[in-house]
Amino acid sequence: MFGSNNQNTESGSGKKKRLPVFSVSLVICYLVVSVLFFVYGFGEGRNPVVSVEPVTTPTVAPPVVTPEPVFEPVEDETIPLPPAVKVRGIWLGAWWATQEKIDSFIDLCETTEINTLVIDVKEEHGHITFLTDNELISGTARDLVPNIEELIEDLNNRGIYTIARLVCFKDPIRASRYPQYAIQDFQGNQWRDTRGTMWLSAYKRENWDYLAEIGLEAARLGFKEIQLDYVRFPVEGRLSDINHGQAGEEQTRAEVIAEFMGFMRDTMHQVGVRVSADIFAISGISERDAGFLGQDPRLLFPNLDAISPMIYPSHFSNEGTGAFGNGVGQVINGVLFTRPALEPHAVVYNTLQHFRQIMDSLDSDIAVMRPFLQNSNYSFLGEGFYMPYEAEEVLAQIQAVYDAGFDEWILWSDNSVYSEDAFR
């Protein structure tokens, strides 16, 4: 094919002369190299040509494939934080967020000392609790909190402080759809707790980005604060089977949880939203439990705007052999409580006194103390270890908060039904 293009013109003798075979070879090599250079390129700055082959569709695919979030922090557009509020709030669970319930809670806020509503934006089953056009998070969205944008706007206009509860690492939906982001066992399978629930790994930064995107969406809805819940490692199941990999060797559980909280705080501060977190009250009492859960208050206080120990007297160890029984009880601030559920004021007061010691050992620029208090009945503790938690018991806990030198609190009820007679 090259013959007609590789002949010289006539020489002085008037005859045509062919190039030597060696020269022809050089020309061929030159042309081949030129073509290769044009097609593939060399060095950085050019994209290689990728051969197109048939794409094999996995036989087992997630039921819904949602785009992975690409986190892009806001730069140089920081919105000022809203004025701090002395929170006295109640939790509105997404599964009980009927219009009748919402209206009754608004009435409570306008007629009593309650000034804050904590509303789920992501609950413990993994669902986003409102419909959204945000493709990064819409795959698990359900219409559990109706007309949420209008609701938050109405609450803000009424001067009611709005907190978005965001369940973090307990998330069986995302863990199922993206196994690579779930806590795994040593065989490379998703690990499950005693209830068969899968958890997200706090060591996977992709999970951080996903949770941050939900927080940013809540900010766009108008929430003034994000409250992180289940921001810990699981505590039930065959825990020895959990494999955190190399990341677990390089960073302790408490360190990675504290870093995550700082990441969320810095992210949300850029859009003018505060960040708080719920933690187990025992994490402030037992260093062993703090490390096990990944909730060390000494690391968490500097990374949050508010911290909410869940000081539920019914959930401390008792001297029985049934639920929460260890045969001894629980020592809190040097006091042994053998039947803590029967002593709401003393348990809350001494727990907060213990946390006070932790706070005093830290710098002044730390989170506000805002305990979660009990307004649920836990009869499963058994006779002699249980009593109903109604207005009197709620008031005892609230008074304990004030007696301990703090002035903020939130009530928790499993079904969002509260003892309204306790509210001033």
Secondary structure as UniProt FT lines:
FT   HELIX           3..5
FT   TURN            12..13
FT   HELIX           21..40
FT   STRAND          88..92
FT   HELIX           94..96
FT   HELIX           99..111
FT   STRAND          116..122
FT   TURN            124..125
FT   TURN            135..137
FT   HELIX           138..140
FT   TURN            146..147
FT   HELIX           148..157
FT   TURN            158..159
FT   STRAND          161..167
FT   HELIX           172..177
FT   HELIX           179..181
FT   STRAND          184..185
FT   TURN            186..187
FT   TURN            194..195
FT   STRAND          198..200
FT   TURN            202..203
FT   HELIX           205..221
FT   STRAND          225..229
FT   HELIX           239..241
FT   STRAND          242..243
FT   HELIX           245..250
FT   HELIX           253..269
FT   STRAND          274..280
FT   HELIX           281..284
FT   HELIX           287..293
FT   HELIX           297..300
FT   HELIX           301..303
FT   STRAND          306..311
FT   HELIX           313..315
FT   TURN            323..324
FT   STRAND          330..332
FT   TURN            333..334
FT   STRAND          335..337
FT   HELIX           340..342
FT   HELIX           344..360
FT   STRAND          368..369
FT   STRAND          372..374
FT   HELIX           379..381
FT   TURN            383..384
FT   HELIX           391..403
FT   TURN            404..405
FT   STRAND          409..412
FT   TURN            414..415
FT   HELIX           420..422
//
